[in-house]
Amino acid sequence: MKTLSVLALMALIASCHFDKLFSGGGETPLSHDPPAGLAFATSPGNARAGQQLSQVRVAVVDSRGTPVAGADSLITVALGAHPSNAALTGTTSARAANGVATFSDLRIDKPGTRYTLTATVAGLTPDTSEAFDVMPEPMTSSVAVSTTTTGPSPDTDGYTATLDAGPSQPIPPNGSVTFSAQASGNHTVVLTDVATNCTVNGGNSKTVTVPEGGTQTAAFAIDCPTPAPTTGDLTVTTTTGGTGTLDPDGYTVTVDGTPQPIPTNGSVTFRGLTPDNHSVSLSDVATNCAVSGQNPRTVAVTAGNTTQTNFTITCNPPPNQPPTANFTPDCNGLDCSFTSTSSDPDGTITSQQWNFGDGTTGNGASPSHHYTAANTYRVTLTVRDNGGLTDVLSKDVVVTQPPAFNQPPVVIAGPDQNPAVGLLFNLDGASFSDPDHDGPWTVTIDWGDGSQPLTFSASEGPINGSHSYTGVALTEYTLTVTVVDAHSNRNSASKKVTVALL
């Protein structure tokens, strides 16, 4: 009974000390006496299941209940009185600092009444906290967001609703979204991604107070008038006339360095231009056409309007360009043919007159002419185009007398020969002559046994050559000598060669 009385007295003294120490009752010096036990400096107070308890502090105290300076014991807290299956989670062991251990993340998972906590450390008297209740988890609440958009130019892709600077959801121009599983209390909803022509009535941030388990709506009204135009358009028109040929592929119109093709009579529009002065030019105009007025020119474009500018182009017939005379002669002896290769860059050739240089004339694109004697003749071609312009070209044409009839060479093969099998055989008695002496000459000796013929260049006179015959004795071969002159006239002669035994 004495021990229990001492412990009760120590707890009472500690409670009085802690009331002063932790409730702002003034500074209490730390004890330097030996530790005697533990004492809860703060109790959890009432809490909710699953939520963090208020901070719990446990002190190492001396026999008078004063925290012991420098005490650093490892203190463990646990459930004391509690309903069945309840659990305490978080950091349940902490080392004292200057005599006090702090537990900041304790939770209890089951609701109930008259819970207590116990604090223990080896070798010291444990302590039990004051009783406290754990209420059930609060019911979750919801925040609804609605949008009502009016005006002729609404933001078609909608907006973004953000709750408490955290989760976001897209929301249509006229619609609603809900943020579920929220705590009760005040919540702030911000509406963003609003088009520049739209205004949120009352501002784009609203704070609503949501009761536990209930739903509160943050309603946004948005007005979207048609925005004032910030750009303008420019239409460029071309009007082309005149008696000349129009430019078939049109022109190029350039606005501030941006080109577009434009027909000879047509228009193109440049859209989305800034309200300002713009440089406009027309290019790729045919050489026979001229642009009236300023080119390039400066055109002022205003916002919300389409400005017009017109280019007037006049196309006149180009001046007639003269033809170019040219021809090619081709002569064979005294007979010559002429081919005109004349041309006209902008029309057609209507007349081609020839002077053959021997006092005779002709016409047409491909005339022929026979000269009576060899000579160099000055041939002149005069051409006229469909515009009446002319051009003249003269060339010297060399006409030669055709050569007399060329006679072929005269070939002699020589007498028949009887060489021995396998021995080198020399051609004997062969020769040739040419009545026209039309060299050089090519000589070919065909040995008649299927071997490769012998071909070489030679002059008039004897024909020499060597060959070995192989095979059966008493075989007769026909040896042929052929001579070709410089004009491809040829002649041949043959003789018999009979191969004998030694």
Steps between C-alpha positions, in 0.01 A plus 500: 500500500795735570640445146168578338465812708847621397425443130169679527668789676772515231242508220310776678818706543596442132157606389533825693846563356384434142202722538746781560768379257282443191207730557695824507501521878862613505843348472564195720867402544592153378598247760844350534376222731490137384204402274217333691225450243302628202219754478276605208563868445213526247213261435360435149162658565202389299585382145348340190560148383776481241604861551816620669479551879604830647865503603578274799793585732642270770763616756762313702446639854664480839320402818346848519363481142752744350647421155854378537759705311699300245276193519499327157321174575319318213132530593228278351129581496221246446126468534378466855125468532346448152231311311588163354685496164602867532855580392742784567720591198773751436835547673439338840858519633695824540811600692461777758674828433588692819259277685197514261405265208259628233260283292354690203348244262292262712166373365227267630295310244178423697250739662428450870486660845732513798819422308827535692865488402781346706862617502779262602878494519725236650577558870254787552144520628254505201213749465148495356342793318168659576208329332388635162243413236554410133208606283413336167663625179326807362270454204652630176359802323485612136562825316299551182599752233254630240544730201243706311634671189313767305589719205540455122862376510532237775822319576416173321775289658384580855698585811704340780377484862767466772420422865722638777795544257505123462286269287361636171221394265390625158152649499285589195371855435164395642535206735624378834763280665532366856803461726407210732651366825586842638520610862235732635584866538609776263615417147616734224420435133687683221375506138776533236553460123237766436515656151621858485162624375320344799452643850419302817242693699623558856848376418639159418556393864221396741515364857221273625440352846409130483327326792611155607348243267343771285554664161545868424507649150732771369301654213678704233323724248704586190416761237664464156429793265637495144860623518597806307694407185876537524591431136384594152503346151644621170358399161723554196336501154660492155339634180692419182424635150667610178543359149798284580519146630406476868738337746351146511645402839390817680703705743634495856367743761711552813384660826773575755722231348230231481432399134186348347415418137224710344325456160529758222143600581415397855558564868656355815440596864765526772331444837592578859717803429587744775332843478785691338657596168600203284724476193330342195680416174416320174774301326555230234343730240578410136736732315224613261279604794519813719347574844324835536545705817733439791663158523586431776249702695407559866148401611350579844305214663253568784375255762175323419495613135604366159710751307503487118783584261503445123783462250425589136723328243517574126652240265616618155622282211876454521712635208561248224836327531690406183554141390840329505625344174705181510554198277708185458646389160563137406690434172581177322713586202327768297160440663415696816194506728427783741299484825375822658517509883373858519274611787281789613465578876152652490332379182551292186728509197296561185769516230842337438695609187830343386786627284724200423797717397516382138238740365201280585239538778246290685248509785358285777640341813691209339606567138748293295738630232738350240819688427669463161853535628702459813560829684434692822164672475357778722149376588260758650169437685251784556207433740193717572261465802127567528575853620700589187845496662786318323838347573777399258775238542777408252730197517783375276415154366780287351390289201746230377523293183396142573790248474531266197405132535738325739639158394567218748851362564641212285589203726723195414508204744796329329548133409360210707728388782569170685632576850590226752277427800605698808773701333494877447356576159590824312257643248663503157420700184219717644477873408260784416481826304242785478425674168394815693778464759223565753679421825536427778411133458400227744607139425330194654633140456247226579704174536192286435544273807266692734782676681503877566559691169804727477414872439755780445566820304716472186617685194468394137731205426574158659283364780684307768370280780586183699282225648525142636242241399419219742283197452482212253751480216386534139223742606417770246423859615387808305713805587337838416669843481271811520609865446279807584592854377428841659155520336400154631541339156623146546626201302608144589703211354528137620728197455519141625729396782550121544665391824748209454723283719869570530 
